[in-house]
Amino acid sequence: MNNTVEIVNADVMEWFNRSKDVVFHLSFLDPPFNQGKDYRFFEDNLSHEEYWGWIEKVLAETYERTVEGGAIYFMQREKNTEFVLSALRETGWSFQNLIIWRKKTSAVPVSTRFGKQFQIIAYSIKGEKSRVFNRLRIQPPLPPDYKYDRETGIFVTDVWDDIRELTSGYFAGDEAIRSENGERFHKQQAPIALLLRIIMSSSNVGDMVFDPFAGTGTTLAVAQQLKRNSIGIDIDPDNVKLIQRRLKEHRHSDDISKYFDYYRYTDGLASILGMEGTQDTNRPKSKQATLFEK
Ligand SMILES: C[S@@+](CC[C@H](N)C(=O)[O-])C[C@H]1O[C@@H](n2cnc3c(N)ncnc32)[C@H](O)[C@@H]1O
């Protein structure tokens, strides 16, 4: 089966206006956070009302095109948690989890409060019951105070502390896409490991994954490898060109297969990965896997 990938250079609301017949099974929203960043194609300094009014429109249009039981993962700054939850509720979504993504990076220091060290991802669905929820099991390194190895790993919870953010330093490694001057091409590039977890948890092979703020196309790069269809929208033509190149290049650092071992105790893993009957899922398993290349 061949999967489709559609990359569109457009304003997302303008795209919604001319795309009434699309159907989504899973959406990932990582919008600009309205924090006054210097973007070329949109205003990142809207009033509170304008920004959240716009976000609600995007959520409502996404909801309308989502199948019953379909999922949305909406990523935001932790300080906006109350607005995220309210916007999802107002547009019809049923709340499931507030995922804390503790990004393995240093805290942002604040002198009058505790330093900030996580981002939120609100997971919601359309309707009462999720259409797909694959309970993933992982095998992270044993914490130092644990005596016995975990024979079959542990279920993923709502605290994700095993996925590193791609920051500017050396930790970003090869995965961060860089311009010729060595700077990161896009400061908000999400890690492959993050989208892998989301797409594995809430979709099946052949489903349609939607990303209205595609950026560097991480969602599409992962969906393509997991045999899901995808649609990505971005307003910046340079991002769209980059995504087209990224999807053709199949960079080693974008290859999701290095993470499979980490999820080896997940029931039905081969079918979640779209690899039933292929040799790769029969690879020898290592004792301890990690989400990060050594
Ligand atoms: C936080 S970034 C997303 C990063 C992405 N998750 C990744 O992994 O690279 C937000 C993106 O939204 C795009 N954007 C902003 N306003 C938009 C709009 N009205 N319609 C479509 N895309 C928009 C920006 O160009 C930017 O690339």
The ligand as an SDF file (V2000), in Angstrom:
LIG
                    3D

 27 29  0  0  0  0  0  0  0  0999 V2000
    6.1330   25.8710   16.3470 C   0  0  0  0  0  0  0  0  0  0  0  0
    6.3600   25.7630   14.6080 S   0  0  0  0  0  0  0  0  0  0  0  0
    6.0480   24.0600   14.2570 C   0  0  0  0  0  0  0  0  0  0  0  0
    7.2960   23.2000   14.2980 C   0  0  0  0  0  0  0  0  0  0  0  0
    7.0510   21.7630   13.8750 C   0  0  0  0  0  0  0  0  0  0  0  0
    6.2930   21.0540   14.8740 N   0  0  0  0  0  0  0  0  0  0  0  0
    8.3500   21.0280   13.5850 C   0  0  0  0  0  0  0  0  0  0  0  0
    8.5530   19.9050   14.0880 O   0  0  0  0  0  0  0  0  0  0  0  0
    9.1830   21.5560   12.8440 O   0  0  0  0  0  0  0  0  0  0  0  0
    4.9440   26.5910   14.0050 C   0  0  0  0  0  0  0  0  0  0  0  0
    4.8570   26.6810   12.4960 C   0  0  0  0  0  0  0  0  0  0  0  0
    3.5850   27.2330   12.1510 O   0  0  0  0  0  0  0  0  0  0  0  0
    3.7130   27.9600   10.9390 C   0  0  0  0  0  0  0  0  0  0  0  0
    2.5620   28.8780   10.8620 N   0  0  0  0  0  0  0  0  0  0  0  0
    2.3570   30.0200   11.5740 C   0  0  0  0  0  0  0  0  0  0  0  0
    1.1770   30.5850   11.2700 N   0  0  0  0  0  0  0  0  0  0  0  0
    0.5950   29.7660   10.3580 C   0  0  0  0  0  0  0  0  0  0  0  0
   -0.6490   29.7920    9.6870 C   0  0  0  0  0  0  0  0  0  0  0  0
   -1.5170   30.7790    9.8670 N   0  0  0  0  0  0  0  0  0  0  0  0
   -0.9380   28.7850    8.8360 N   0  0  0  0  0  0  0  0  0  0  0  0
   -0.0400   27.7740    8.6240 C   0  0  0  0  0  0  0  0  0  0  0  0
    1.1630   27.7110    9.2420 N   0  0  0  0  0  0  0  0  0  0  0  0
    1.4660   28.6800   10.1030 C   0  0  0  0  0  0  0  0  0  0  0  0
    5.0830   28.6220   11.0530 C   0  0  0  0  0  0  0  0  0  0  0  0
    5.6310   28.9500    9.7900 O   0  0  0  0  0  0  0  0  0  0  0  0
    5.8890   27.5910   11.8460 C   0  0  0  0  0  0  0  0  0  0  0  0
    6.7120   26.8210   10.9810 O   0  0  0  0  0  0  0  0  0  0  0  0
  1  2  1  0
  2  3  1  0
  2 10  1  0
  3  4  1  0
  4  5  1  0
  5  6  1  0
  5  7  1  0
  7  8  2  0
  7  9  1  0
 10 11  1  0
 11 12  1  0
 11 26  1  0
 12 13  1  0
 13 14  1  0
 13 24  1  0
 14 15  1  0
 14 23  1  0
 15 16  2  0
 16 17  1  0
 17 18  1  0
 17 23  2  0
 18 19  1  0
 18 20  2  0
 20 21  1  0
 21 22  2  0
 22 23  1  0
 24 25  1  0
 24 26  1  0
 26 27  1  0
M  CHG  2   2   1   9  -1
M  END
$$$$
